[in-house]
């Protein structure tokens, strides 16, 4: 699945751009990515931050079930529809306000929310970050 942008935008109060993406990697892992871009300011060079969270392919069904419970929707029924269901459930969580919007999201806030749900369910995950 190509990377799917779940939400994004500019926050005037935080003076930065924020985007949240999801993708299913070729090996079946789910990758959630938060990206922050701070524009150049007088005397300060702009910068970018990125944070990633991966859920192993063997854990994707448990992760989808966890997300479905949080969003109060039915779990996916057909394996072929998992990617579509994943995007739909994440979009539902955004609509329900369970994920922070671009205007107010603090660094890693949404990934931290996902991590708390993963830890409640004892689902292993990996993280990484980068700065430019």
C-alpha positions as CSV (number, residue, x, y, z in Angstrom):
1,X,0.0,0.0,0.0
2,X,1.4,3.4,-0.8
3,X,1.7,5.8,2.0
4,X,-1.7,7.3,2.9
5,X,-1.9,10.8,4.4
6,X,-4.4,10.7,7.2
7,X,-4.2,14.4,8.1
8,X,-2.0,17.4,7.8
9,X,-1.9,21.1,7.9
10,X,-0.2,24.2,9.2
11,X,-0.5,25.4,12.8
12,X,-0.2,29.2,13.0
13,X,0.1,29.1,16.8
14,X,3.0,26.5,16.6
15,X,4.4,27.9,13.3
16,X,4.8,24.5,11.8
17,X,3.4,22.0,9.4
18,X,2.2,18.6,10.6
19,X,1.4,15.4,8.7
20,X,0.3,11.9,9.8
21,X,0.7,9.0,7.4
22,X,0.1,5.3,7.4
23,X,1.5,2.6,5.1
24,X,1.6,-1.2,4.9
25,X,5.2,-2.1,4.0
26,X,6.0,-4.8,1.4
27,X,6.8,-7.2,4.3
28,X,3.4,-6.6,5.8
29,X,4.4,-4.3,8.6
30,X,2.3,-1.3,9.4
31,X,4.2,2.0,9.5
32,X,2.7,5.1,11.1
33,X,4.7,8.3,10.5
34,X,4.4,11.8,12.0
35,X,6.3,14.6,10.2
36,X,6.9,18.1,11.4
37,X,8.3,20.9,9.4
38,X,9.3,24.3,11.0
39,X,9.8,27.0,8.3
40,X,12.8,29.3,8.3
41,X,12.5,32.2,10.7
42,X,14.6,35.4,10.9
43,X,18.0,34.2,12.2
44,X,16.8,30.6,12.6
45,X,17.1,27.9,9.9
46,X,14.0,25.7,9.4
47,X,14.0,22.1,10.5
48,X,12.2,18.9,10.0
49,X,11.4,16.1,12.4
50,X,10.1,12.6,11.7
51,X,8.9,9.9,14.0
52,X,8.0,6.3,12.9
53,X,6.1,3.5,14.6
54,X,6.1,0.0,13.1
55,X,3.9,-2.9,14.0
56,X,5.2,-6.3,12.7
57,X,3.1,-8.2,10.2
58,X,2.4,-11.0,12.7
59,X,0.8,-8.4,15.0
60,X,-1.3,-6.5,12.5
61,X,-4.5,-8.4,13.2
62,X,-4.2,-7.7,16.9
63,X,-3.4,-4.1,16.1
64,X,-6.5,-3.7,13.9
65,X,-8.7,-5.3,16.6
66,X,-7.3,-2.8,19.1
67,X,-7.9,0.2,16.8
68,X,-11.4,-1.1,16.0
69,X,-12.3,-1.2,19.7
70,X,-10.9,2.3,20.3
71,X,-13.0,3.6,17.3
72,X,-16.0,1.5,18.3
73,X,-16.3,-0.2,14.8
74,X,-16.4,-3.8,13.7
75,X,-13.0,-5.5,13.1
76,X,-12.0,-6.2,9.5
77,X,-13.5,-9.5,8.2
78,X,-11.6,-10.1,5.0
79,X,-7.8,-10.2,4.8
80,X,-7.9,-8.5,1.4
81,X,-9.7,-5.5,3.0
82,X,-7.3,-5.0,5.9
83,X,-5.5,-2.0,4.3
84,X,-8.7,-0.2,3.5
85,X,-10.1,-1.1,6.9
86,X,-7.0,0.2,8.6
87,X,-7.3,3.6,6.9
88,X,-11.0,3.8,7.6
89,X,-10.5,3.0,11.3
90,X,-7.7,5.6,11.6
91,X,-9.9,8.2,9.9
92,X,-12.7,7.4,12.3
93,X,-10.4,7.9,15.3
94,X,-9.5,11.3,13.8
95,X,-13.2,12.2,13.3
96,X,-13.9,11.1,16.9
97,X,-11.2,13.4,18.2
98,X,-9.1,10.6,19.7
99,X,-6.1,11.8,17.7
100,X,-4.8,15.3,18.0
101,X,-5.4,17.6,15.0
102,X,-2.6,19.3,13.1
103,X,-3.3,22.6,14.7
104,X,-2.5,21.4,18.2
105,X,-0.6,18.1,18.0
106,X,2.5,18.1,20.1
107,X,5.7,16.3,19.0
108,X,4.9,12.5,18.9
109,X,1.5,13.1,20.5
110,X,-0.4,10.8,18.1
111,X,2.3,8.2,18.0
112,X,2.4,8.2,21.8
113,X,-1.4,7.6,21.8
114,X,-0.8,4.6,19.5
115,X,2.0,3.4,21.7
116,X,-0.2,3.5,24.8
117,X,-2.9,1.4,23.0
118,X,-0.2,-1.1,21.8
119,X,1.2,-1.4,25.3
120,X,-2.3,-1.9,26.9
121,X,-2.7,-4.9,24.5
122,X,0.9,-6.1,24.9
123,X,1.5,-5.7,21.2
124,X,5.2,-5.3,20.4
125,X,6.3,-2.4,18.2
126,X,9.5,-0.5,17.0
127,X,10.1,3.2,16.7
128,X,12.6,5.5,15.0
129,X,13.1,9.2,14.6
130,X,15.1,11.6,12.4
131,X,15.9,15.3,12.3
132,X,16.9,17.6,9.4
